[in-house]
Amino acid sequence: MKENNNKVKAMPSFYQRTLPESCIAFSSVAGKKIFASSLAKNGLKSFFPLIEQFTTQSEPAYCGLSTLVLVLNALSVDPGQNWKGPWRWYEESMLNCCLDLEEVKETGITLKDFECLAHCQGLSVDLKYCKEGNSSLEDFREAVEKACVEKIDINNNSDEKLDVLVVSYSRKLLGQTGSGHFSPLAAYDAESDSVLILDTARFKYGAHWAKLSLVYEAMIPIDPDTGKSRGYALLSFTPHRKINNNEESLQPMSMIFRSKMSKHPIRRKYKEYLTSLGNDNNEITWHQVAAYWTKKADGSDSSPWEILEPLSLPHDGEEKDMVEKIRLLLAELLNARDISNTCCRTRNHKTCVSSYDAMYIIYLASISQERRLEIVGNVASSVSASQLTIDQLLKEAELIATAIETSDQTTF
């Protein structure tokens, strides 16, 4: 009997890494002294909301997703979908609106991907690249202070809105192993000029302090996946706003479709088509958009479902009611275009929108924001649609517009 020489190689095994001298462990004696100094100087504005949600990423390449989940839960954003049982709570698998999670497990995400995902969840994002001429060391310092330093009034109260700062940086510049990484900054100590990095790869490095200037330098190297430097993003969320003197909740996610990262090549071709028209965005017409999504160059049929995936109708009464209002508004917008092919617009009772509804939202995503507001506003006023319905429809279009715009900028 022949001996089998095809031995399976043992998987290497590691238990954490030792922090380099450039970083100070949060739980060390020196780390505690910096924390005490930061506390005394009100440098913990983001710390407590973030530390309450601090968790370990579930996949080695999930630093970007886990960081965003940490931030979303710290900012008290309602995901609008159940996590376990009746409970709504963010976890990484929910961030699949424009990403293929299987691919993310292998490659991670870029800073532009991170921005797109944050927008999809309803966050405001102020994104800066550190080598693109739009962020100096002092600009970064201001962003750190905005996120981390709390302003206390004479009554010892603070009513400041929470902004969370996330950095995309090269571990190598900090003397750590690995390459690109995402982390939130939870605190700032003015005395040592250090920031607290809450590293979600806790199996590798625990939370640690690093010099602010060193973190800035770590964002300057070019990311080989994008050809741009790395950078940082200030994230915030407004859970409510006033509409006609009534407080209305903002919907942080799409209610009618899912747009996956794997569809980027198709979105990119559509973006190239829009560019080939040679028109300003204001001049793109419904007929040009409809022509693209009904017939391809070879004469075969096309479909808006090539870049969008319809969601099932929600069971929740409030969400279901909102979807129905969006449907009615879309019907009026289509009627205004004198689209009479009703057999093609028949809705599936199990999904949120028809193919023509989806095509019209793609049309809205293909024109300028100003033109979009004008078209929807004119029709909405004639049918007395609520401002909340109008805003949700405009946001659906904006989400698609962002996915189309970034289709040739993100990795997949």
Disulfide bonds with the S-S distance in Angstrom:
none
